[in-house]
Every structure is written in structure tokens, then in C-alpha cells.
């Protein structure tokens, strides 16, 4: 078998009609072919740069030549403003007893980091991705793994910590696919929705209207067949997905499991996704129905305050279009952080029966109406009645709108049209920030 065959087969699955043009095809490493194939071509009709490591060349071990080929590809991508897809299958860095190859990989990681936010980067881990390669793969905007792939910095042999499943649960892998073919299709689905670079307009594609029997609000808003869920196994409350509304790409964040509080993992997931959308000026639609942030002792120990501060900072700093749809409860810090104008929302839509207040109705009764509970024949029934009254008056969507905290109060059936109207109005949004290097939210 010709060296590099596996890498070329994987690239053929990615590029249209299996056709691509190789770069630096004759470059060698220690008197044999460099263990990576770099190429450019078209994916879904749009130009893309891609590289695939060659596990049939010295087990895919990468040295200076391989790193140089990838850096060259990234440089071309930066100059031309096209996305980069990296396909990983390698045992790591060529070990020659010196720091030379490590330096080459360090420069490669620096190049990928500088390219971050300029053009979309997608990593596909199709085999072993170890050591410095794991760091490089994880710098991408989205990391996709096949079910049998392995990803680790140092070998945790026998612990199971290197599996695709564990990487998904840790929030590293955005998606896990059955095999190479499915992973390439996932990469294509993302490329279809992502702009070519940070200066390009949001792509427009053809999708079907939402299904009439759509079973969730997210599917009722997005075009039919456009949703690409991401990080499904990370965080149990929040959902994130790229999709389209009238053919134009949007990012959708959901907290529509009202019985669950937003955890540290949920906050980290949402912040990462919003930051990615903001880098490429993709509008963010946040669908809110939550009891709020997890605030018990265990949550505090797991870094909930840090993660939630990151989330607040991310929403506030993002300059892309931000639309909030309050479909249920949005009380306390959750409203301030992800839904209200304090979070930088450009337009806030609330369903007719939404509840918006400093605290949940049950807590408000205890805090504000404690005297009314005294002497009640049935305290529980009285508490429930007062909570219902509070939700329908003081904490109602109409009251929030009267106070200027909500822009529109609508029937749930009108949500998609309300979102479309808001997107149309905000299409020309312009923001000029104060000059600074970057914000300093707690990581």
C-alpha cells in the first residue's frame, strides 16, 4: 500500500467528488515521506484547506517536516480566509532525543491559536491523538471524534479516560460519530453553516420550513433539517446547536429543562458556544426556561461561581446579534446573565405566561408575603395560591414589559415570526467597544 493512503482516503471523503490538490507532496522526514498529507479543495462548493495525518508512515509520528507542512497550510488559510479541517491519527511527536521536534510542534500550536477566530477550524480525531497533537486538535473551534478514537495528553492506559465517550462528557468533543465517513459528514454539516472567515457574511443555505409537529421550541424556530446539536453529552441542562432561520445561520442556546438548575458544566458549555458564535458574527438566540443557577455546596466546590461568571462575561462582551426568548421562568441571576438587557441582549421576547422576577414565585411568597401566610387554615394551599398570584402579576411578562425589561410579549405560536422580525431589524447591528486587549474574566 502506498504511504499516505489512509490519509488521502479520509481527505477524499471530505472534499467534493473526492478531489483535492496536495501541497508539499514531496516533502520528506528522515528520508521518508512526512507523516501528513496537506491539501486544498472544495467542500459543499466552498474552498477549504485540510490536512490528514498518515498512520501508515512511522505510526503517524510528526516531526519538523510534518509540522512545517501544516503550518504552511495554516498560513495559506489565513491569507485566503478559508476554513481549516485537521484529521488526526498519530502516536505523537517523532522522538529523536532532542527538543527540536517539540519546538516545531509548539510553533504549530501557536499558529493555530493565532488563527483562532480568523477562520473556522475543525478537528476530526479518527484514531490516536496523543501528546502535543491532542493540544493542537483541541485548539480548534469544534472537535469531532470517531467512536474508537483516543485523545489524551499523557497515556492513561487502562483507565478509559482516553475514549471518545469520556472526551464528550468532559466537553472536549463537540460530537462523536460512528466512523470516518460519519465524522466527515459532521464536519461538512458544520462547514455548511459556518462563514468562511471572521470578515465574511453569515452563509445562507436552503432548508425546509420547520415541521408542523416539531416537538420542541428549538425545532419550531429553526429551519427543518438545519440543526446540528453540539456538546450533547456535556452539561445536563443546557443545549447548544448551530442551525438556520430562513436559510441564514444562527446559534441557538437552550435552557428549557425547568426542573434542572444550570450547572458549572452547562455554564462552560454555553460560554464556549456563544464565544465561538461571536468570533464569526453568528447571531445567538437564547431560549430560556430555568430555575436558575445551581447554588448548593457541591456546585460551589465544582467551580460554579467561576463558570457562571465566565458565562456572564461572555454574553456581556459578545457583540454579535443576541436575541433572548423567555419561554418560561427567568428569575434572578439567570435573567441578568443570559436573557436581560444587562446581558447585552439586543431584543428580549417573552411568552405570555413567562415569569420574570428577582426570585422564583415560591421564594417570593416566603420573602415578601410571609405575613399573609400566618393563620392560614391550609398553609400549603395558601402558599401555592400566593405564588400563582405573584407569577401572574408582579412577575408577569406584561409587568416586565411595562418596566422596559422586555421588548415584546407574544403567544408561543408566534415565536418563529418574532425571532425573524428581530433578526431582520438587527441585521445591520454595529458596535464600537472601548480600546483594550481583552477582558479578564476568571478562567
C-alpha positions in Angstrom: 0.0 0.0 0.0 1.3 3.4 -0.9 2.3 5.5 2.1 -0.3 8.1 3.0 -3.2 6.1 1.5 -5.3 6.2 4.7 -4.8 10.0 4.9 -5.8 10.5 1.3 -8.9 8.3 1.6 -10.0 10.4 4.5 -9.4 13.6 2.6 -11.4 12.2 -0.3 -14.4 11.7 2.0 -14.2 15.3 3.0 -13.7 17.1 -0.4 -16.4 17.3 -3.1 -16.2 14.4 -5.5 -13.1 13.1 -3.6 -11.0 15.7 -5.5 -8.3 17.8 -3.9 -4.9 19.3 -4.7 -1.9 18.3 -2.5 0.6 20.8 -1.1 4.3 19.9 -0.3 3.6 16.4 -1.6 7.3 15.6 -1.9 8.4 16.9 1.5 10.3 14.2 3.5 11.2 13.5 7.1 14.2 11.3 7.9 14.4 10.0 4.4 10.8 9.0 4.1 7.5 10.8 3.4 6.4 13.3 6.0 3.6 11.7 8.1 0.9 14.1 7.0 -0.9 15.0 3.7 -1.9 18.6 3.3 -4.4 19.7 0.6 -6.9 22.3 -0.6 -10.1 21.8 -2.5 -13.9 22.4 -2.2 -16.4 21.2 0.4 -20.0 21.9 -0.4 -18.8 24.1 -3.2 -16.7 26.4 -0.9 -12.9 26.4 -0.7 -11.3 24.6 2.3 -7.8 23.7 3.5 -7.3 20.4 5.2 -4.6 18.0 6.5 -4.7 14.4 7.4 -2.0 12.6 9.4 -0.7 9.3 7.9 -0.8 6.4 10.4 0.9 4.2 7.8 4.1 6.4 8.0 6.1 5.8 11.2 2.7 5.4 13.0 1.9 8.9 12.1 4.7 10.4 14.3 5.1 14.0 13.4 8.4 15.8 13.2 9.6 19.2 11.9 8.7 18.4 8.3 5.1 17.4 9.1 4.7 20.4 11.4 6.1 22.6 8.7 3.6 21.3 6.1 0.7 22.0 8.5 2.0 25.5 9.3 2.3 26.2 5.6 -1.3 25.2 5.1 -2.5 27.4 8.0 -0.6 30.3 6.6 -2.4 29.9 3.3 -5.7 29.6 5.0 -5.0 32.9 6.9 -4.1 34.7 3.7 -7.1 33.4 1.7 -9.6 33.4 4.5 -10.8 29.8 4.2 -11.6 27.2 7.0 -9.1 24.5 8.1 -10.0 20.9 8.8 -7.4 18.7 10.6 -7.7 14.9 10.6 -5.7 13.3 13.4 -4.3 9.8 13.7 -0.9 9.7 15.1 1.1 8.3 18.0 2.6 11.7 18.7 5.9 13.5 18.0 9.0 12.0 16.5 11.3 11.2 19.3 15.0 11.9 18.5 16.3 12.7 21.9 16.3 16.5 21.3 13.8 19.3 21.8 13.8 20.1 18.1 10.5 18.4 17.2 8.8 19.7 20.3 9.8 23.2 19.3 8.3 22.6 15.9 5.0 21.4 17.4 5.0 24.4 19.8 5.2 26.8 16.9 2.4 24.9 15.2 0.1 25.2 18.3 0.9 28.9 18.4 0.0 29.2 14.7 -3.3 27.5 15.3 -4.0 29.8 18.3 -3.3 32.9 16.2 -5.6 31.6 13.5 -8.4 31.0 16.1 -11.2 33.5 15.5 -9.9 34.3 12.0 -11.1 31.2 10.1 -13.1 28.3 11.4 -11.0 25.3 12.5 -12.5 21.8 12.8 -10.5 18.8 14.2 -11.5 15.2 13.4 -9.9 12.7 15.6 -10.1 9.4 13.6 -7.5 7.4 15.6 -5.0 8.0 18.3 -4.3 11.7 19.1 -1.7 12.0 21.8 0.6 14.5 23.5 1.2 17.7 21.6 -1.2 16.6 18.9 -4.0 16.5 21.4 -3.3 20.1 22.4 -3.3 21.1 18.7 -6.5 19.3 18.0 -8.2 20.9 21.0 -7.4 24.4 19.9 -10.0 24.1 17.1 -13.4 25.6 17.2 -15.0 22.2 17.1 -13.5 18.7 17.8 -15.2 15.7 16.3 -14.2 12.1 17.3 -15.0 8.7 15.9 -16.2 6.1 18.4 -13.0 4.2 18.5 -10.7 7.2 18.6 -8.4 8.1 21.5 -7.5 11.5 22.8 -5.0 12.2 25.6 -2.1 14.3 26.7 -0.3 11.6 28.6 -1.2 7.9 28.2 -3.8 6.9 30.8 -3.6 3.3 29.8 -6.4 1.1 31.2 -8.3 4.0 32.8 -10.8 4.6 30.0 -10.0 8.3 30.2 -8.9 8.4 26.6 -12.1 7.3 25.0 -14.4 9.4 22.7 -17.2 9.0 25.3 -15.2 10.5 28.1 -14.0 13.3 25.9 -17.6 14.1 25.0 -18.6 14.1 28.7 -15.7 16.4 29.5 -16.9 18.9 26.9 -13.8 18.4 24.7 -15.5 16.6 21.8 -18.4 18.5 20.3 -19.7 15.3 18.6 -18.9 11.6 18.5 -19.5 9.7 15.2 -19.7 6.1 14.3 -16.8 6.0 11.8 -14.7 8.1 9.4 -17.5 8.6 6.9 -19.9 9.9 9.6 -17.3 12.2 11.0 -16.6 13.8 7.6 -20.3 14.3 7.1 -20.5 16.0 10.5 -17.6 18.3 9.5 -19.4 19.1 6.3 -22.6 20.0 8.2 -20.6 22.4 10.3 -18.8 23.9 7.3 -22.2 24.4 5.6 -23.3 26.7 8.5 -20.0 28.5 9.3 -18.8 31.6 7.5 -15.5 31.2 5.6 -13.8 33.7 8.0 -14.4 36.4 10.5 -15.0 39.1 7.8 -17.3 37.0 5.6 -21.1 37.3 5.9 -23.2 34.7 7.5 -23.8 31.9 5.0 -27.2 31.3 3.6 -28.4 27.8 2.6 -31.6 26.2 1.5 -33.6 24.2 4.2 -37.1 23.2 4.6 -39.6 25.1 6.8 -40.0 23.8 10.4 -42.0 20.7 10.8 -45.6 21.4 11.8 -45.4 18.7 14.5 -42.0 19.9 15.9 -41.6 18.6 19.4 -39.5 21.4 20.9 -39.3 25.2 20.7 -35.8 25.0 19.1 -37.1 22.9 16.2 -40.1 25.2 15.8 -37.8 28.2 15.3 -35.1 26.7 13.2 -35.4 25.7 9.6 -36.3 22.0 9.2 -33.2 19.8 8.9 -30.8 22.6 9.7 -30.0 21.9 13.4 -26.6 20.5 14.3 -26.5 19.8 18.0 -23.2 20.2 19.7 -21.8 19.0 23.1 -24.9 16.9 23.8 -23.1 14.9 26.5 -21.6 17.8 28.3 -23.9 19.6 30.8 -27.3 18.1 31.6 -29.5 21.3 31.4 -28.3 23.5 28.6 -28.3 22.7 24.9 -26.3 24.3 22.1 -26.7 23.9 18.3 -25.9 25.6 15.0 -28.9 26.0 12.7 -30.6 28.3 10.3 -33.6 30.6 10.3 -34.9 31.4 6.8 -31.6 29.9 5.5 -29.2 32.2 7.5 -27.0 30.6 10.1 -27.8 31.2 13.8 -26.5 29.7 17.1 -29.2 28.5 19.5 -28.7 28.1 23.2 -31.4 26.5 25.2 -32.1 26.1 28.9 -35.6 24.5 28.5 -35.5 22.0 31.3 -37.1 24.0 34.1 -36.7 21.3 36.7 -32.9 21.4 36.5 -30.6 24.2 37.6 -27.8 25.5 35.3 -24.5 23.8 36.5 -20.9 24.7 36.1 -20.7 22.4 33.1 -23.7 24.0 31.5 -22.3 27.5 32.0 -19.0 26.5 30.5 -20.7 24.9 27.5 -22.9 27.9 26.9 -20.0 30.4 27.2 -17.7 28.4 24.8 -20.5 28.2 22.2 -21.5 31.9 22.5 -17.9 32.9 22.2 -17.5 30.8 19.1 -20.6 32.4 17.5 -19.4 35.8 18.4 -16.0 35.3 16.8 -17.7 34.8 13.4 -20.6 37.2 14.0 -23.2 34.4 14.1 -26.4 35.7 15.8 -27.2 34.0 19.1 -30.8 33.1 20.0 -31.1 32.1 23.7 -34.3 30.2 24.7 -34.8 30.5 28.5 -36.9 28.5 30.9 -34.8 27.7 34.0 -34.9 27.6 37.8 -31.6 29.4 37.7 -28.0 28.6 38.6 -27.1 25.7 40.8 -26.1 27.1 44.1 -25.7 24.3 46.6 -22.4 23.4 48.3 -21.4 20.7 45.8 -21.9 23.2 43.0 -19.7 25.7 44.7 -17.0 23.1 45.1 -17.1 22.3 41.4 -16.4 25.9 40.5 -20.0 27.0 39.7 -19.4 30.7 40.5 -16.3 30.8 38.3 -18.1 29.2 35.4 -21.1 31.3 35.8 -19.0 34.5 35.9 -17.4 33.3 32.7 -20.9 32.9 31.2 -22.0 36.4 32.3 -18.8 37.9 30.9 -19.1 36.1 27.6 -22.7 37.3 27.0 -21.8 40.9 28.0 -18.7 41.0 25.8 -20.2 39.4 22.7 -21.0 42.0 20.0 -22.9 39.7 17.7 -26.7 39.9 17.5 -28.2 38.5 20.7 -31.9 37.7 21.0 -33.5 36.2 24.1 -36.8 34.3 24.1 -38.2 33.7 27.6 -40.4 30.7 27.3 -41.0 30.0 31.0 -39.1 31.1 34.1 -36.2 33.6 34.0 -35.6 34.6 37.6 -32.8 36.2 39.5 -29.2 35.9 38.2 -30.2 33.7 35.3 -32.2 36.6 33.8 -29.4 39.1 34.4 -26.7 36.8 32.9 -28.3 35.4 29.7 -31.6 37.0 29.0 -32.0 40.6 30.0 -30.5 43.8 28.6 -27.9 43.6 31.4 -26.6 40.5 29.5 -26.4 42.7 26.4 -29.5 41.2 24.7 -30.5 43.3 21.7 -34.0 42.1 21.8 -36.0 40.3 24.5 -39.1 38.3 23.6 -41.3 36.8 26.3 -44.2 34.3 26.1 -47.5 35.4 27.6 -47.1 33.2 30.7 -43.4 33.8 31.2 -42.2 34.6 34.8 -39.6 37.3 35.2 -38.6 38.4 38.7 -35.7 38.7 41.2 -36.7 35.3 42.7 -38.9 32.4 41.9 -42.6 32.8 43.0 -42.3 30.2 45.8 -39.3 32.1 47.3 -41.0 35.4 46.8 -44.0 34.3 48.8 -41.8 33.4 51.8 -39.8 36.6 51.5 -42.4 39.2 50.5 -45.8 37.7 51.7 -44.8 35.9 54.9 -47.4 37.8 57.0 -50.2 36.6 54.6 -49.3 33.0 55.3 -49.8 33.4 59.0 -53.1 32.0 60.3 -54.0 30.3 57.0 -56.0 27.1 57.6 -54.0 25.3 54.9 -50.6 26.9 54.6 -49.5 24.9 51.6 -52.7 25.8 49.6 -52.3 29.4 50.6 -48.6 29.4 49.6 -49.5 27.9 46.2 -52.2 30.5 45.6 -50.0 33.4 46.5 -47.2 32.1 44.3 -49.6 31.8 41.4 -50.9 35.3 42.0 -47.3 36.7 42.2 -46.4 34.9 38.9 -49.4 36.4 37.1 -49.0 39.9 38.4 -45.7 41.2 39.8 -43.6 38.6 37.9 -45.6 38.5 34.7 -44.2 39.1 31.2 -46.5 42.1 30.8 -45.2 43.7 34.0 -41.6 43.2 32.9 -42.6 44.8 29.5 -44.2 47.7 31.3 -40.9 48.2 33.2 -38.9 48.1 30.0 -37.2 44.8 30.6 -38.9 43.0 27.7 -39.5 44.2 24.2 -42.4 42.0 23.1 -44.9 39.7 24.8 -46.2 37.1 22.4 -48.1 33.8 22.1 -45.8 30.8 21.9 -47.1 30.0 18.4 -45.7 33.3 17.1 -42.1 32.7 18.3 -40.5 32.0 15.0 -42.0 35.0 13.3 -41.0 37.2 16.3 -37.4 35.9 16.0 -37.4 36.5 12.2 -38.6 40.1 12.7 -35.9 40.7 15.4 -33.2 39.2 13.1 -34.3 41.5 10.2 -34.2 44.6 12.4 -30.8 43.8 13.9 -29.1 42.7 10.6 -27.1 46.0 10.4 -26.0 46.0 14.1 -22.8 47.9 14.7 -20.9 48.1 18.0 -17.8 50.1 18.9 -16.1 48.9 22.1 -13.6 50.8 24.2 -10.0 50.1 23.2 -8.4 47.2 25.2 -6.5 44.0 24.6 -9.2 41.7 26.1 -11.4 41.3 29.1 -10.2 39.5 32.2 -12.9 37.1 33.2 -11.9 34.2 35.5 -10.9 31.1 33.7 
